[in-house]
């Protein structure tokens, strides 16, 4: 692919620096289920893309999209049965405190809405997030990404806390209770710094499973305790479910898997199986406060097309029992990876939550020093072997496995065979 006419055209058309995966980029022309196909017809097992959660090229979703577009698609300042029904069904999948929804097009937009909602409800501006957070790439949420940098001073309304990570804990050998207390102290400190700098607390925002941080193992009870703390301080808790929602964790929502109850839930990526669709949902009075403050309107959000596609995605998740599949196939894959990679040089830890798995790559198993270069190299080796995955995490050293939810046992076996081939020489079992 290096020096290919298409790559050269892309750089001219999109400008240099537009990111591509892999040293040898893949030109994809078709998808089916959890597989992607390049121009030569070669098939790749997709272990990365969670947007097509009910499968690439899902026929039911495509037909619903085409039928609705051929019938009606307008903005949301008209009454439409489908939009209301979809909103009701979506809220009904959450805990009882989720009553109303604001539709958007992207997770970035939905997180912006959630933060604005928290500020409208509380009358405060301060935001607390992890020091390796990613909640979007524009506006206020983009500032959250840099919370760990020196640029975040008293003038800003954002404070970071050290994300919880049992693998690299501040006190090796500590119990979950001790680690929970230690990491909770970090949240307390972030809130105290807001107060010291004249800011009140509006929101505590987390990806429910800390996906971008590298899917760390979180001390038992941490998020429930953090929720209690934030509520005592007058703030709201935002659960960012953009990556982990819609059955990914083996539960409908990541917050269920992690044992806490957010006040505002943000959804995105898999909602439309490729159609831009996202949402922020909360109590009815919280949504009302947001609407009073902002008069929010989005031409392309809350449309009949989004509703038709979103409803069909929910239908497919239920018809194909994908929440249960994420739990059972995820457990199988996690156990198999832990068994096969036990003793493999450079593998620090294998973690998972449903069909979201992480393989920590380190230079040394004793020091646990991250090895992002090795992780990138491994991602390229898997790509060469016909498996698409990525390197992510706070240190860029975590192999990220996040396949479409239709990924099953039959798909796991060829992936495990590739693992044996790539890691086999280093195994010491």
N, C-alpha and C positions, 0 to 999 in steps of 0.2 A: 504493500500500500504506500510505502514511502515514495514521495515524488510522483504519485499518481495524478493524472489530470484532474480527477474529482477533488483531491485534497488541495491542489493548487487553486482550483476554482473557488473552493470553500474559503480559503484564506483571503482571496481577493473580495469575495462577496460578503463575508461576515467579519472580515478584518482579522489580522493576526492576533493570536492569543486566545481565540475561542476554544475552550477546553475540549479535548477528546480523550476518551478512555484508551489505554494501552499504547505501548510503544509502536505497535503495528495496528492501527485503527481498523475496526471492522465496519464494512459497508453492509448494513442490514436492509433487506428489501421486503421481508415478510415475517409474520409471527403466527404461531399456532400453539395454544395451550401454554406450556412453560418452555417452549423452544423458539429460537429465532433462526432465520436462514439468511445467508449472504448471497451475493449475486451468482456465485458458482454453484449454489445449491447446498453448500455445507451447512449442517445443522449444529446449532450451539444450544447447550442447556443453559437457560437463563436463571441464574441464582442471585440476581440483583434487583430486577425491576418489580417493585410492589405496586406501581400504578395500575397495570392490568391485573388486578387482584383475582378476577374470575377468569383469567386466561387471555393471552393474546388472541385477537381475532374472534372473541366470543360472539357467536352468531345472534344470540338473544339480545345482547346489548346493541349490536350493529343494526338489527332490525328495528328495535325500539327507537333508536336515534333517527334512522331514515324515515320511519313512519311519522314521528312527531315533526320532524323538519318539513316533511311534505304536507303536513296539515296546518301547523301554526307554530311560529316562534316569535314572540314579542317580549319587550321588557315587562317588568313586574308591576307596573302601575295600572294594571287591569286585574279584575277578578279572574282566577283560574282554578278550577277544582283540583287539577293534578298537583299544583304547587302546594296547596294547603294540605292535601292528603299526604304528600311526601314529607312535609314538615312534621305533621302529626306522627307519622310512622317513625321518623328518625328520632324525634324526642322520646318516643315510647321505648326505644331500645336502650335508653340511659336510665340512670337512677332518678328517683322521684323529684329531685330538685331541678331537673332539666325540663323546661316547659315551653320555651320559645326559641326560635332560631333566626339568625341573620345569615343569609346565603352570600357567598363570595365566589370568586373564580380560582383563587390560589390560596395555599397555606399561609403565605406571607400576608395577604390581605386579611385573612381570617384572624391571624395573630394580632395584626394591627387593630382590628375591630375589638378583639378580646381585651387588649390593653386599654383602649379608649373606653370600653365599657367599665372596666375596673376603676378607672379614674373618674368616670361619671358617677358611679355608685358611691365611691368612698370620699370623693372630694379631695383626694390626695394624688400625688404624682409619682411617688417613688416605686421603683420596680426592682425586685430581687430575682436573679437567675443564676444558673451555674456558671462557673468561670470558664467553661468550654462549650457554652450554649450555641446552638444554631436554631433560630426560629423564623428565618426568612432573610431576604436579601435587599430590602428596601425600607425606607422610612425608619421608624423607631426600632423595629425588630432587627434591622441591620446593625444598629448600635449595640444590641445585646451580644452580638458575635464577638465584639472587641472588649467585652467587659473585663477580661483579664489583663488588658494592656494598661500601660501607664497613662494613656490618654483619658482614662475614666477617673476624673477628679471630682472635687466637690461641686463643680458647676453642673454636672450631669445628674440626672435623677435615676441612674441605674447603679446597682451594686451587685457584685458577684460573690458567690460562696464556693468553696472547694467542692467539686462534685463528689458524691460518695462512691468509693471504689474499694471493695474488700481486698482486691488483689494487690493494690499499692496503698495499703492503709497507713495512716500516720503512726500507728502503734502496732507493728507486726505481732501476731499472736493474740491480739485483743479479741474479746467476745463480740458478738453482734450487738449486745446491749451497750458495751463500751464504745464500739465504733459508731453506733447510732448517736450516742451522746456527744461524741467528738464532732461528728459532721453536723449535728444539730447546732452545736456551738458556733459553727461557721455561718449558719443562717442567722442566728441571733446577732452575731457580729455585723453581718451585712445590714440588718435592720437598724442596729445601733448606729452604724456609720451614716445611714440616711438621716436619722434623727439628729445626730451631731451636726450634720451639714444643713439642717433646717428643712428636711424633706420628710413628709409623712409617707406611710406605706400604702400603696394602692394594690399591688399585685405581687405574688410569688408565682413565677411561670417556670414550668419544667416540662420537657418531654417525659411522658409517664414512665418510660423505661430507659431514659438517658441514652437514646440510640446514637446520637451524634458524638457523645462522649466515649463511645465504644462498647455500649451495652454492658457496663460494669455490673458485677454482683453488688447489689445495694443491701446494706444492713437491714435485717428484718425490722419493720416498723418505722423506718426512717421517714417515709413520706406521710404516714398517718400522724406522726409526731410533729413534723414540719407544718402540716395543715392546721393542727391545733394551735401551734405557736403563731402562725400567720393570722388566724382568726382572733386570737387574744390581742394581737397588735392592730386589729381593725382592717386588715387586708383581705383580699380575695385570692383564691388559689386557681390558677389556670392550668389545666391539663392539656398539653399539646399532643393530640392523637394523630397528627398528620401522617406519621410513619407507622405507628403501632395500632391504630384503630381498625375496625371492621374485621375482627377475627384473627389478626396477625399473631397475637400472643396465645391463642387457644382459648381466649375469652373474647367477647365482643369488643371490649375496650382494655387498653393497657392499664388504666387505673384500677380495673377490677383485679388484674393479675398482680398489681403492686399494693393493693390493700389500702387505697385512700379514696376520698370523694372530693373531686374538684368542684368549685363553684361555677366555673366556666369551662366548657369543653370545646377545643378547636379540632376540626376535622378537615381533611383534604385528600391529597394524592389518590387513594384507591376509590374514592366516592363515585367517580364517573368512569372508571376503567379506561381512562385516557381523555375523556371530555373534561375540560377545566371546570371543576366543581369543588367548593370548599364551604365551610360553615363555622360559625361560632354560636354555641347554644348555652343557655343559662336559665335562671328563674325568669318568669314573665316580667317582674318589676325591674330586674336588672337590664333586660333587653329594652324595656320602656325608657329607662333612664338614659341608655345609650342613644336611642332614637331621638329623644328630646334634645340631647346635647349636640347631635351631629347632623340630623336630617340625612342620614346615609342613603345614598342611591348608587347603584351600579347597573349600567345598561345590560350587561351580559350575565348578571347574577339573578338567581331566583326566577328563571325562565321556564316555560313549559318544556323546553328541550332538556334542560338540566333535570327537571323533576322526573321526566319520563325515563331518562337514562339512569338517574340515581335510584329510582324505584326498581328498575330492572336489575341493577347490581345487587340490591338487597334480596330480590327474588332468587337470583342465581346463588348467592352465598347460602341461602337457606335450602334451595333445591339440591345443591351439591354437597350440603353439610360441611362447608369449608371451615367453620369454626372448630368443629370436632376434628377435621382433618389436620388443621394446624397444630392442634394439641397432640394427636397421636403420631403423625408423621414427624413433627418437631421433636418429640421425645425420642423416637427411634433414631433420628439423625444425630441428635445430641449424644446419645449413648454410643452410637457407632463411631462417631468422630473421636470421642474421648477414648474409646478402646483402641482405635487405629493409630491415634497420634500420641498415645502415652509413651513417653520416652523419646519422642521425635526431637531432634536438635532444633532449637530455635522456637519451639512451641511452648509458650508460657502457660496458657490456660485456654480451655474451650468452654464457652458459655452459651446459653440459649434461653429463649423465652418463646415457646411455640415455634413458628416458622421464621424466627429471627435469630440467627446464630452468629457468633463472633469467635474468631481464632486469634488470640493474642500472639504476635510474633516478637521475640526478644533476642537481644544479642547474647545474653547470659541468663540462664534460668535461676541463678542465685541472686544476682543483682536486680534482675527483672528490667534491665535497661531496654527501652523500646528500640525496635529496629525497623524504621519505616522503609528504608531502602530494600530490605529483604522482603517486606510485605508487598511492595510494588513489584518486585521481581517475581514473587509467587503469583500475583494477579496476572502478570503477563504470561507466565508458564501455564496457568490454568486456561487462559484465553487460547494459547497455542494448542492446547489439548481439547478444545471445544467446550469449555465451561466458562461462563461469564460471571465474574464476581468483582468486588472492588476492595480497595484498601481505604480505611476510614479511621475514625476515633480521634481523641484529643491529640494523640501523638502521631497519627497517620500510620500506625503499625498494626491495625486490626483488620483481618480479613472479614468482610461483611457479607453475610449470606442472608438474602432476603428475597426468596423466589416468589412468583405468583402463588396464590393460595391453592391453586389446582395441583401444585407439586405433590406427588404421592410417593409411596414406597418404590414403585417401579422406576420413578425418576431418580430416586436417591441412590439406587445401586450403581448406575454408571458414574455418578459423581464420586461415590466412595472408591470405585475402581481407579479413577483418575487420582484421587488422594493417595492411594497406595502407590501408584506409579511415581508421583511427584515427591512424596515424603518417604517412600520406601527405603531409599538408600540411607536415610538418617535414622530410621527406626531402631530402637534398642529394646525390643520387647522380648 
